[in-house]
Amino acid sequence: MASFKAFLNSPVGPKTTHFWGPIGNWGFIIAGLVDTQKPPEMISGNMTSVMCVYSALFMRFAWMVQPRNYLLMVSHASNETVQLYQLSRWAKSQGYLQKKADKAE
């Protein structure tokens, strides 16, 4: 009980934005995972690129802010992974990522 109370009142506990911000970010990750089931033609290359930059910048922010926010960093690292996968799907569907043998034909 004492450890729960300590977490509740900590600088990164549920009474702060250091907790709820990362929780909200999981919505991006869930949406990205759901979108992996959709055809790559529906992916916006511009928006997916922006999401990659956004997550990369905020991973650094989560590392630099005091107190260090590991929950935020993990949520942005997860989003970066999902968005990079989506970006690769989009690039393949646009013909940007072809095997060298395919280009020679």
All heavy atoms as an XYZ file, in Angstrom:
834
protein
N       0.821     -1.188      0.000
C       0.000      0.000      0.000
C       0.865      1.252      0.000
O       0.544      2.221     -0.665
C      -0.937     -0.028      1.220
C      -1.934      1.094      1.224
S      -3.069      0.896     -0.139
C      -4.182      2.199      0.185
N       1.975      1.206      0.716
C       2.854      2.376      0.788
C       3.501      2.652     -0.570
O       3.658      3.816     -0.950
C       3.922      2.166      1.846
N       3.852      1.595     -1.295
C       4.478      1.804     -2.604
C       3.475      2.378     -3.607
O       3.835      3.201     -4.450
C       5.088      0.514     -3.135
O       4.090     -0.462     -3.321
N       2.205      1.962     -3.511
C       1.180      2.528     -4.385
C       0.973      4.006     -4.070
O       0.856      4.830     -4.977
C      -0.138      1.765     -4.247
C      -1.239      2.371     -5.065
C      -1.235      2.242     -6.449
C      -2.263      3.095     -4.463
C      -2.240      2.814     -7.219
C      -3.268      3.673     -5.223
C      -3.259      3.519     -6.613
N       0.950      4.339     -2.802
C       0.772      5.734     -2.400
C       1.973      6.575     -2.859
O       1.810      7.709     -3.289
C       0.594      5.833     -0.886
C       0.101      7.170     -0.429
C      -0.311      7.142      1.027
C      -0.965      8.454      1.383
N      -1.546      8.445      2.707
N       3.164      5.990     -2.778
C       4.360      6.697     -3.249
C       4.272      6.942     -4.754
O       4.608      8.027     -5.239
C       5.611      5.901     -2.915
N       3.811      5.941     -5.524
C       3.624      6.108     -6.967
C       2.566      7.158     -7.261
O       2.738      8.009     -8.136
C       3.243      4.781     -7.620
C       2.748      4.926     -9.028
C       3.609      5.300    -10.046
C       1.414      4.695     -9.331
C       3.145      5.442    -11.354
C       0.948      4.840    -10.627
C       1.819      5.210    -11.641
N       1.475      7.119     -6.527
C       0.374      8.064     -6.725
C       0.843      9.502     -6.562
O       0.425     10.392     -7.302
C      -0.749      7.745     -5.728
C      -2.079      8.419     -5.941
C      -2.694      7.988     -7.255
C      -3.019      8.070     -4.795
N       1.725      9.740     -5.626
C       2.199     11.096     -5.347
C       3.561     11.415     -5.960
O       4.126     12.469     -5.694
C       2.250     11.317     -3.836
C       0.871     11.268     -3.223
O      -0.071     11.832     -3.749
N       0.737     10.554     -2.118
N       4.091     10.527     -6.795
C       5.409     10.759     -7.391
C       5.330     11.819     -8.492
O       4.252     12.121     -8.998
C       5.972      9.450     -7.953
O       5.332      9.126     -9.164
N       6.475     12.369     -8.896
C       6.497     13.389     -9.954
C       6.044     12.880    -11.325
O       5.741     13.677    -12.198
C       7.967     13.822    -10.021
C       8.593     13.348     -8.771
C       7.794     12.196     -8.287
N       6.002     11.557    -11.513
C       5.520     10.999    -12.781
C       4.290     10.118    -12.567
O       3.949      9.296    -13.412
C       6.632     10.195    -13.502
C       7.735     11.106    -13.965
C       7.175      9.091    -12.625
N       3.610     10.324    -11.467
C       2.430      9.521    -11.143
C       1.177      9.996    -11.852
O       1.188     10.955    -12.617
N       0.055      9.334    -11.584
C      -1.189      9.620    -12.299
C      -1.832     10.975    -11.979
O      -2.831     11.322    -12.570
C      -2.110      8.465    -11.895
C      -1.517      7.873    -10.686
C      -0.056      8.181    -10.711
N      -1.222     11.728    -11.116
C      -1.738     13.073    -10.850
C      -1.053     14.111    -11.746
O      -1.268     15.300    -11.581
C      -1.518     13.446     -9.384
C      -2.344     12.629     -8.411
C      -2.093     13.090     -7.001
C      -2.932     12.309     -6.000
N      -2.685     12.762     -4.622
N      -0.222     13.658    -12.680
C       0.561     14.577    -13.501
C       0.385     14.303    -14.989
O      -0.075     13.231    -15.395
C       2.066     14.436    -13.181
O       2.515     13.154    -13.636
C       2.348     14.584    -11.702
N       0.787     15.272    -15.807
C       0.780     15.068    -17.254
C       1.893     14.132    -17.685
O       1.847     13.598    -18.790
C       0.933     16.401    -18.008
O       2.145     17.018    -17.599
C      -0.244     17.313    -17.736
N       2.893     13.926    -16.835
C       3.960     12.974    -17.152
C       3.410     11.558    -17.254
O       4.041     10.685    -17.848
C       5.064     12.993    -16.086
C       5.919     14.211    -16.146
N       6.899     14.385    -17.091
C       5.933     15.326    -15.384
C       7.487     15.542    -16.905
N       6.921     16.135    -15.871
N       2.262     11.323    -16.671
C       1.616     10.011    -16.738
C       0.572      9.974    -17.855
O       0.563      9.073    -18.686
C       0.966      9.671    -15.395
C       0.260      8.351    -15.384
C       0.965      7.177    -15.222
C      -1.120      8.289    -15.530
C       0.318      5.953    -15.210
C      -1.779      7.074    -15.518
C      -1.059      5.899    -15.362
N      -0.315     10.958    -17.889
C      -1.451     10.923    -18.808
C      -1.071     11.224    -20.250
O      -1.723     10.744    -21.181
C      -2.563     11.846    -18.322
C      -3.165     11.299    -17.083
C      -3.016     11.773    -15.818
C      -3.949     10.108    -16.976
N      -3.666     10.953    -14.926
C      -4.260      9.925    -15.606
C      -4.428      9.170    -17.884
C      -5.017      8.863    -15.143
C      -5.189      8.113    -17.419
C      -5.474      7.975    -16.065
N      -0.021     12.013    -20.476
C       0.448     12.261    -21.843
C       0.826     10.975    -22.557
O       0.331     10.694    -23.655
N       1.692     10.155    -21.946
C       2.048      8.884    -22.587
C       0.861      7.936    -22.749
O       0.767      7.222    -23.750
C       3.081      8.279    -21.639
C       3.641      9.431    -20.907
C       2.546     10.436    -20.801
N      -0.036      7.956    -21.793
C      -1.220      7.092    -21.911
C      -2.022      7.492    -23.146
O      -2.467      6.649    -23.917
C      -2.088      7.165    -20.626
C      -1.319      6.641    -19.412
C      -3.408      6.429    -20.807
C      -0.864      5.208    -19.493
N      -2.186      8.801    -23.352
C      -2.894      9.288    -24.536
C      -2.175      8.932    -25.826
O      -2.811      8.665    -26.854
N      -0.842      8.915    -25.793
C      -0.069      8.591    -26.994
C      -0.289      7.160    -27.465
O      -0.052      6.861    -28.634
C       1.426      8.814    -26.747
C       1.810     10.257    -26.901
O       1.148     11.022    -27.575
N       2.888     10.643    -26.258
N      -0.712      6.280    -26.586
C      -0.962      4.907    -27.014
C      -2.099      4.832    -28.018
O      -2.203      3.858    -28.767
C      -1.201      3.989    -25.808
C       0.093      3.675    -25.142
C       0.628      4.285    -24.048
C       1.066      2.720    -25.571
N       1.865      3.757    -23.765
C       2.164      2.800    -24.675
C       1.128      1.801    -26.606
C       3.291      1.994    -24.812
C       2.258      1.002    -26.733
C       3.312      1.102    -25.840
N      -2.925      5.864    -28.090
C      -3.961      5.922    -29.132
C      -3.350      5.935    -30.525
O      -3.861      5.296    -31.454
N      -2.229      6.680    -30.699
C      -1.528      6.693    -31.988
C      -1.022      5.302    -32.345
O      -1.096      4.870    -33.496
C      -0.319      7.636    -31.956
C      -0.653      9.094    -31.865
C       0.045      9.913    -30.999
C      -1.638      9.663    -32.648
C      -0.227     11.259    -30.918
C      -1.930     11.005    -32.574
C      -1.224     11.807    -31.705
N      -0.496      4.625    -31.358
C       0.084      3.301    -31.587
C      -1.003      2.297    -31.959
O      -0.854      1.529    -32.915
C       0.860      2.836    -30.341
C       1.971      3.848    -30.048
C       1.414      1.433    -30.514
C       2.445      3.859    -28.630
N      -2.091      2.330    -31.228
C      -3.206      1.417    -31.520
C      -3.761      1.695    -32.914
O      -4.017      0.771    -33.685
C      -4.290      1.527    -30.430
C      -3.741      0.985    -29.113
C      -5.557      0.789    -30.847
C      -4.586      1.314    -27.900
N      -3.924      2.976    -33.258
C      -4.422      3.328    -34.596
C      -3.466      2.841    -35.678
O      -3.900      2.317    -36.712
C      -4.618      4.838    -34.701
N      -2.167      2.989    -35.443
C      -1.185      2.512    -36.413
C      -1.222      1.010    -36.577
O      -1.105      0.491    -37.694
N      -1.394      0.298    -35.482
C      -1.487     -1.162    -35.560
C      -2.738     -1.604    -36.302
O      -2.702     -2.557    -37.088
C      -1.452     -1.767    -34.158
C      -0.105     -1.704    -33.451
C      -0.248     -2.134    -31.993
C       0.932     -2.555    -34.167
N      -3.844     -0.922    -36.070
C      -5.082     -1.232    -36.793
C      -4.902     -0.968    -38.285
O      -5.357     -1.734    -39.134
C      -6.270     -0.428    -36.214
C      -7.492     -0.524    -37.102
C      -6.592     -0.908    -34.806
N      -4.184      0.117    -38.608
C      -3.974      0.482    -40.010
C      -3.086     -0.500    -40.762
O      -3.071     -0.488    -41.991
C      -3.381      1.887    -40.118
C      -4.405      2.966    -39.830
O      -5.611      2.649    -39.753
O      -3.991      4.135    -39.675
N      -2.350     -1.343    -40.057
C      -1.522     -2.334    -40.760
C      -2.386     -3.348    -41.508
O      -1.886     -4.024    -42.399
C      -0.579     -3.084    -39.802
O      -1.347     -3.799    -38.832
C       0.395     -2.139    -39.119
N      -3.661     -3.433    -41.160
C      -4.560     -4.360    -41.835
C      -5.191     -3.748    -43.075
O      -5.874     -4.431    -43.835
C      -5.663     -4.822    -40.868
C      -5.128     -5.470    -39.601
C      -4.230     -6.656    -39.890
O      -4.588     -7.555    -40.638
N      -3.039     -6.649    -39.314
N      -4.987     -2.457    -43.286
C      -5.563     -1.759    -44.438
C      -4.571     -1.795    -45.604
O      -3.380     -1.956    -45.404
C      -5.890     -0.319    -44.062
C      -6.972     -0.229    -43.002
C      -7.271      1.207    -42.645
C      -8.362      1.257    -41.574
N      -8.618      2.614    -41.128
N      -5.093     -1.615    -46.826
C      -4.180     -1.629    -47.976
C      -3.203     -0.450    -47.934
O      -3.560      0.641    -47.479
C      -5.112     -1.524    -49.187
C      -6.441     -1.139    -48.667
C      -6.481     -1.457    -47.214
N      -1.974     -0.645    -48.403
C      -0.969      0.417    -48.337
C      -1.325      1.653    -49.158
O      -0.796      2.730    -48.917
C       0.311     -0.240    -48.853
C      -0.079     -1.501    -49.479
C      -1.427     -1.881    -48.945
N      -2.225      1.521    -50.104
C      -2.643      2.671    -50.907
C      -3.373      3.717    -50.064
O      -3.485      4.876    -50.454
C      -3.555      2.226    -52.061
C      -2.856      1.354    -53.089
C      -2.699     -0.096    -52.647
O      -3.511     -0.582    -51.825
O      -1.740     -0.743    -53.119
N      -3.874      3.312    -48.909
C      -4.599      4.235    -48.028
C      -3.659      5.021    -47.112
O      -4.081      5.949    -46.436
C      -5.615      3.472    -47.178
C      -6.737      2.860    -47.986
S      -7.965      2.066    -46.940
C      -8.704      3.489    -46.172
N      -2.376      4.671    -47.088
C      -1.413      5.322    -46.204
C      -0.998      6.661    -46.795
O      -0.690      6.760    -47.980
C      -0.172      4.433    -45.995
C      -0.558      3.111    -45.331
C       0.887      5.162    -45.173
C       0.552      2.086    -45.308
N      -0.993      7.682    -45.975
C      -0.476      8.988    -46.382
C       1.014      9.031    -46.067
O       1.410      8.985    -44.901
C      -1.206     10.104    -45.628
O      -0.519     11.324    -45.788
N       1.821      9.126    -47.105
C       3.265      9.190    -46.912
C       3.672     10.429    -46.132
O       4.560     10.368    -45.270
N       3.027     11.559    -46.409
C       3.346     12.807    -45.701
C       3.022     12.700    -44.210
O       3.844     13.057    -43.367
C       2.589     13.985    -46.306
C       3.101     14.355    -47.681
O       4.227     14.039    -48.043
N       2.252     15.006    -48.459
N       1.843     12.233    -43.885
C       1.429     12.169    -42.482
C       2.255     11.139    -41.720
O       2.643     11.372    -40.569
C      -0.061     11.842    -42.373
C      -0.601     11.952    -40.981
S      -0.455     13.653    -40.427
C      -0.446     13.418    -38.680
N       2.540     10.023    -42.342
C       3.335      8.995    -41.682
C       4.751      9.500    -41.432
O       5.323      9.255    -40.367
C       3.347      7.705    -42.522
O       1.996      7.307    -42.757
C       4.074      6.586    -41.818
N       5.307     10.245    -42.382
C       6.636     10.842    -42.192
C       6.632     11.835    -41.033
O       7.567     11.861    -40.225
C       7.088     11.546    -43.468
O       7.191     10.629    -44.519
N       5.583     12.644    -40.963
C       5.462     13.605    -39.865
C       5.370     12.882    -38.528
O       5.997     13.298    -37.543
C       4.249     14.536    -40.083
C       3.918     15.327    -38.834
C       4.506     15.470    -41.255
N       4.629     11.797    -38.471
C       4.517     11.035    -37.227
C       5.871     10.436    -36.820
O       6.181     10.355    -35.632
C       3.470      9.922    -37.368
C       2.040     10.428    -37.463
S       1.504     11.289    -35.989
C       1.379      9.947    -34.835
N       6.675     10.033    -37.805
C       8.020      9.510    -37.501
C       8.898     10.597    -36.892
O       9.577     10.365    -35.885
C       8.671      8.961    -38.767
S       7.972      7.419    -39.342
N       8.870     11.785    -37.485
C       9.668     12.899    -36.956
C       9.176     13.290    -35.574
O       9.972     13.502    -34.644
C       9.631     14.108    -37.928
C      10.262     15.338    -37.304
C      10.317     13.747    -39.234
N       7.859     13.382    -35.414
C       7.250     13.731    -34.122
C       7.704     12.774    -33.025
O       8.146     13.198    -31.952
C       5.725     13.709    -34.279
C       4.929     13.589    -33.001
C       4.721     14.692    -32.184
C       4.361     12.373    -32.626
C       3.976     14.590    -31.018
C       3.622     12.261    -31.468
C       3.439     13.369    -30.674
O       2.707     13.256    -29.521
N       7.625     11.487    -33.293
C       7.995     10.509    -32.264
C       9.489     10.546    -31.974
O       9.897     10.404    -30.819
C       7.560      9.106    -32.677
O       6.168      8.980    -32.510
N      10.307     10.747    -33.001
C      11.754     10.820    -32.777
C      12.098     12.026    -31.900
O      12.902     11.922    -30.970
C      12.483     10.903    -34.110
N      11.492     13.177    -32.187
C      11.752     14.376    -31.390
C      11.312     14.198    -29.942
O      12.018     14.590    -29.011
C      11.058     15.591    -32.003
C      11.630     16.099    -33.317
C      10.733     17.186    -33.893
C      13.042     16.609    -33.129
N      10.143     13.612    -29.754
C       9.641     13.471    -28.397
C      10.286     12.330    -27.622
O      10.243     12.326    -26.393
C       8.110     13.393    -28.384
C       7.502     14.759    -28.395
C       7.204     15.393    -29.586
C       7.268     15.430    -27.214
C       6.669     16.667    -29.594
C       6.733     16.708    -27.204
C       6.442     17.327    -28.396
N      10.915     11.377    -28.318
C      11.723     10.394    -27.591
C      12.902     11.115    -26.931
O      13.224     10.854    -25.775
C      12.263      9.311    -28.534
C      11.323      8.171    -28.746
S      12.103      6.769    -29.549
C      12.429      7.388    -31.181
N      13.516     12.030    -27.674
C      14.619     12.801    -27.101
C      14.129     13.672    -25.950
O      14.758     13.759    -24.905
C      15.287     13.671    -28.162
C      16.479     14.420    -27.592
C      17.142     15.320    -28.602
N      18.360     15.895    -28.085
C      18.434     16.853    -27.161
N      17.345     17.336    -26.622
N      19.592     17.334    -26.758
N      12.973     14.313    -26.135
C      12.408     15.138    -25.074
C      12.175     14.313    -23.814
O      12.511     14.739    -22.705
C      11.082     15.767    -25.524
C      10.329     16.428    -24.421
C      10.681     17.693    -23.978
C       9.258     15.785    -23.803
C       9.996     18.310    -22.948
C       8.570     16.389    -22.773
C       8.935     17.652    -22.345
N      11.594     13.117    -23.979
C      11.304     12.256    -22.828
C      12.582     11.866    -22.096
O      12.578     11.685    -20.882
C      10.552     11.002    -23.279
N      13.694     11.769    -22.833
C      14.961     11.412    -22.223
C      15.568     12.606    -21.489
O      16.178     12.458    -20.436
C      15.929     10.898    -23.285
C      17.212     10.421    -22.720
C      18.416     11.071    -22.751
C      17.437      9.208    -22.006
N      19.370     10.322    -22.120
C      18.789      9.161    -21.649
C      16.617      8.140    -21.639
C      19.352      8.109    -20.955
C      17.178      7.096    -20.947
C      18.518      7.082    -20.602
N      15.382     13.809    -22.027
C      16.033     14.994    -21.480
C      15.252     15.653    -20.339
O      15.840     16.321    -19.496
C      16.266     16.031    -22.582
C      17.169     15.543    -23.698
S      18.786     14.981    -23.154
C      19.545     16.521    -22.733
N      13.940     15.516    -20.332
C      13.126     16.178    -19.317
C      13.437     15.604    -17.927
O      13.797     14.439    -17.790
C      11.613     16.060    -19.648
C      11.110     14.646    -19.455
C      10.784     17.032    -18.844
N      13.315     16.426    -16.920
C      13.528     15.971    -15.534
C      12.219     16.080    -14.765
O      11.612     17.144    -14.805
C      14.620     16.800    -14.856
C      15.995     16.621    -15.454
C      16.512     15.204    -15.330
O      16.254     14.524    -14.334
N      17.222     14.746    -16.331
N      11.729     15.079    -14.119
C      12.295     13.733    -14.045
C      12.158     13.012    -15.391
O      11.212     13.250    -16.129
C      11.465     13.051    -12.966
C      10.154     13.747    -12.998
C      10.461     15.176    -13.373
N      13.119     12.166    -15.676
C      13.132     11.426    -16.940
C      11.846     10.614    -17.056
O      11.448      9.927    -16.136
C      14.353     10.516    -16.954
C      14.776     10.138    -18.330
C      16.150      9.565    -18.355
N      17.103     10.649    -18.613
C      18.391     10.539    -18.431
N      18.896      9.436    -17.969
N      19.190     11.549    -18.707
N      11.192     10.730    -18.209
C       9.884     10.108    -18.392
C      10.005      8.870    -19.280
O       9.890      8.943    -20.500
C       8.906     11.127    -19.002
C       7.480     10.685    -18.890
O       7.200      9.501    -18.798
N       6.562     11.632    -18.911
N      10.226      7.729    -18.644
C      10.407      6.475    -19.373
C       9.120      6.019    -20.047
O       9.158      5.445    -21.135
C      10.926      5.379    -18.438
C      12.296      5.693    -17.895
C      12.472      6.026    -16.553
C      13.412      5.681    -18.716
C      13.727      6.326    -16.051
C      14.668      5.978    -18.228
C      14.825      6.295    -16.892
O      16.067      6.602    -16.412
N       7.984      6.277    -19.432
C       6.703      5.887    -20.019
C       6.480      6.625    -21.338
O       6.045      6.042    -22.327
C       5.566      6.168    -19.027
C       4.177      5.687    -19.383
C       4.167      4.181    -19.626
C       3.198      6.052    -18.284
N       6.801      7.909    -21.371
C       6.678      8.694    -22.601
C       7.661      8.192    -23.658
O       7.321      8.082    -24.836
C       6.924     10.170    -22.304
C       6.759     11.141    -23.476
C       5.313     11.132    -23.963
C       7.175     12.545    -23.062
N       8.867      7.869    -23.232
C       9.871      7.394    -24.178
C       9.456      6.068    -24.811
O       9.595      5.875    -26.018
C      11.214      7.246    -23.492
C      12.317      6.981    -24.474
S      13.877      7.185    -23.658
C      14.913      6.398    -24.833
N       8.926      5.164    -24.009
C       8.487      3.872    -24.537
C       7.311      4.047    -25.491
O       7.255      3.397    -26.540
C       8.126      2.907    -23.378
C       7.391      1.686    -23.884
C       9.379      2.499    -22.628
N       6.393      4.935    -25.163
C       5.245      5.130    -26.051
C       5.698      5.706    -27.392
O       5.221      5.289    -28.448
C       4.170      6.007    -25.403
O       4.575      7.343    -25.304
N       6.649      6.639    -27.381
C       7.121      7.204    -28.646
C       8.008      6.224    -29.410
O       7.972      6.203    -30.650
C       7.843      8.530    -28.413
C       6.890      9.658    -28.194
N       6.015     10.083    -29.160
C       6.659     10.434    -27.116
C       5.290     11.079    -28.691
N       5.664     11.297    -27.442
N       8.779      5.415    -28.733
C       9.569      4.386    -29.415
C       8.649      3.366    -30.085
O       8.903      2.937    -31.225
C      10.509      3.697    -28.432
N       7.574      3.010    -29.414
C       6.596      2.089    -29.995
C       5.920      2.716    -31.211
O       5.737      2.071    -32.249
C       5.544      1.699    -28.961
O       6.147      1.064    -27.872
N       5.553      3.992    -31.088
C       4.924      4.679    -32.213
C       5.899      4.808    -33.377
O       5.515      4.636    -34.537
C       4.415      6.060    -31.796
C       3.558      6.691    -32.860
O       2.747      6.029    -33.500
N       3.729      7.980    -33.062
N       7.159      5.100    -33.088
C       8.173      5.201    -34.141
C       8.275      3.884    -34.900
O       8.344      3.871    -36.132
C       9.532      5.565    -33.526
C      10.623      5.792    -34.528
C      10.509      7.118    -35.243
O       9.787      8.018    -34.781
O      11.167      7.259    -36.289
N       8.263      2.777    -34.187
C       8.343      1.459    -34.810
C       7.156      1.210    -35.733
O       7.324      0.796    -36.886
C       8.409      0.357    -33.728
O       9.531      0.623    -32.881
C       8.531     -1.016    -34.337
N       5.961      1.481    -35.232
C       4.751      1.266    -36.030
C       4.744      2.182    -37.255
O       4.442      1.752    -38.369
C       3.479      1.493    -35.164
C       2.226      1.521    -36.023
C       3.365      0.419    -34.100
N       5.100      3.450    -37.068
C       5.064      4.397    -38.179
C       6.127      4.093    -39.227
O       5.889      4.259    -40.428
C       5.202      5.835    -37.672
C       4.063      6.289    -36.786
C       2.686      6.171    -37.418
O       2.520      6.337    -38.617
N       1.689      5.865    -36.613
N       7.311      3.642    -38.800
C       8.339      3.259    -39.773
C       7.899      2.046    -40.585
O       8.167      1.960    -41.788
C       9.673      2.988    -39.071
C      10.421      4.226    -38.599
C      11.629      3.832    -37.751
C      10.848      5.104    -39.760
N       7.203      1.123    -39.938
C       6.657     -0.025    -40.668
C       5.629      0.448    -41.693
O       5.647      0.019    -42.848
C       6.036     -1.036    -39.704
C       5.321     -2.161    -40.417
C       6.038     -3.104    -41.151
C       3.937     -2.266    -40.381
C       5.398     -4.116    -41.833
C       3.287     -3.282    -41.050
C       4.015     -4.199    -41.780
O       3.372     -5.199    -42.462
N       4.750      1.350    -41.280
C       3.741      1.891    -42.197
C       4.408      2.640    -43.352
O       3.984      2.531    -44.499
C       2.783      2.825    -41.463
C       1.847      2.121    -40.505
C       0.841      1.266    -41.233
O       1.147      0.184    -41.725
N      -0.377      1.754    -41.306
N       5.458      3.412    -43.043
C       6.168      4.154    -44.077
C       6.823      3.202    -45.079
O       6.818      3.460    -46.292
C       7.208      5.072    -43.442
C       7.825      6.133    -44.347
C       6.763      7.076    -44.908
C       8.873      6.929    -43.577
N       7.350      2.082    -44.596
C       7.946      1.102    -45.509
C       6.878      0.464    -46.391
O       7.116      0.220    -47.578
C       8.724      0.033    -44.743
O       7.861     -0.846    -44.061
N       5.705      0.205    -45.834
C       4.603     -0.337    -46.643
C       4.209      0.648    -47.737
O       3.985      0.276    -48.882
C       3.386     -0.649    -45.765
C       3.565     -1.825    -44.858
C       2.325     -2.098    -44.027
N       1.200     -2.429    -44.883
C      -0.034     -1.951    -44.736
N      -0.314     -1.112    -43.765
N      -0.997     -2.303    -45.551
N       4.112      1.933    -47.366
C       3.754      2.966    -48.333
C       4.811      3.068    -49.425
O       4.494      3.136    -50.614
C       3.578      4.316    -47.625
C       3.346      5.449    -48.561
C       2.163      5.786    -49.155
C       4.328      6.372    -49.038
N       2.355      6.871    -49.971
C       3.676      7.250    -49.920
C       5.682      6.539    -48.814
C       4.334      8.282    -50.565
C       6.346      7.567    -49.452
C       5.675      8.417    -50.317
N       6.104      3.098    -49.022
C       7.196      3.234    -49.988
C       7.225      2.049    -50.961
O       7.458      2.233    -52.161
C       8.529      3.366    -49.260
N       6.972      0.843    -50.450
C       6.922     -0.322    -51.335
C       5.772     -0.212    -52.317
O       5.919     -0.521    -53.502
C       6.783     -1.606    -50.516
C       8.048     -2.029    -49.823
C       7.827     -3.262    -48.965
C       9.064     -3.550    -48.138
N       8.833     -4.631    -47.171
N       4.622      0.254    -51.854
C       3.459      0.373    -52.744
C       3.657      1.465    -53.786
O       3.085      1.393    -54.875
C       2.183      0.634    -51.938
O       2.133      1.980    -51.490
N       4.484      2.457    -53.483
C       4.770      3.538    -54.432
C       5.928      3.193    -55.362
O       6.230      3.945    -56.280
C       5.091      4.834    -53.677
C       3.964      5.349    -52.819
C       2.754      5.754    -53.642
O       2.880      6.481    -54.615
N       1.592      5.276    -53.261
N       6.609      2.082    -55.100
C       7.720      1.647    -55.943
C       9.064      2.220    -55.533
O      10.040      2.090    -56.269
N       9.157      2.839    -54.373
C      10.426      3.399    -53.907
C      11.383      2.334    -53.393
O      12.590      2.526    -53.430
C      10.198      4.435    -52.804
C       9.492      5.678    -53.280
C       8.279      6.052    -52.730
C      10.048      6.480    -54.267
C       7.622      7.187    -53.159
C       9.399      7.616    -54.705
C       8.192      7.969    -54.149
O       7.546      9.097    -54.580
N      10.859      1.249    -52.886
C      11.693      0.179    -52.328
C      11.539     -1.071    -53.184
O      10.727     -1.948    -52.911
C      11.293     -0.125    -50.884
C      11.446      1.011    -49.887
C      10.946      0.572    -48.519
C      12.879      1.471    -49.787
N      12.330     -1.146    -54.230
C      12.291     -2.315    -55.088
C      13.626     -3.028    -54.993
O      14.662     -2.415    -54.738
C      12.048     -1.917    -56.540
C      10.702     -1.286    -56.777
C      10.556     -0.836    -58.233
O      11.547     -0.709    -58.939
N       9.328     -0.598    -58.653
N      13.609     -4.316    -55.239
C      14.844     -5.077    -55.294
C      15.609     -4.672    -56.550
O      15.024     -4.261    -57.547
C      14.544     -6.571    -55.311
C      13.924     -7.073    -54.035
C      13.672     -8.561    -54.113
C      13.023     -9.037    -52.828
N      12.667    -10.443    -52.906
N      16.920     -4.797    -56.508
C      17.757     -4.411    -57.640
C      17.398     -5.220    -58.899
O      17.439     -4.708    -60.008
C      19.225     -4.574    -57.292
C      19.692     -3.540    -56.298
C      21.153     -3.689    -55.998
C      21.550     -2.658    -54.948
N      22.939     -2.737    -54.590
N      17.040     -6.465    -58.737
C      16.662     -7.303    -59.877
C      15.404     -6.769    -60.525
O      15.247     -6.825    -61.748
C      16.471     -8.751    -59.426
N      14.462     -6.248    -59.727
C      13.224     -5.696    -60.255
C      13.493     -4.438    -61.077
O      12.837     -4.181    -62.071
C      12.237     -5.366    -59.134
C      11.727     -6.597    -58.425
O      11.860     -7.701    -58.999
O      11.176     -6.460    -57.318
N      14.447     -3.628    -60.668
C      14.751     -2.378    -61.362
C      15.413     -2.649    -62.708
O      15.253     -1.886    -63.650
C      15.660     -1.494    -60.503
C      14.959     -0.887    -59.339
C      15.882      0.036    -58.582
C      15.154      0.654    -57.388
N      16.008      1.560    -56.632
N      16.174     -3.732    -62.813
C      16.877     -4.041    -64.045
C      15.937     -4.493    -65.151
O      16.237     -4.372    -66.325
C      17.929     -5.119    -63.785
N      14.807     -5.016    -64.782
C      13.861     -5.541    -65.791
C      13.187     -4.473    -66.583
O      12.992     -3.400    -66.402
C      12.794     -6.413    -65.115
C      13.371     -7.671    -64.554
C      12.324     -8.484    -63.813
O      11.154     -8.087    -63.740
O      12.685     -9.540    -63.298
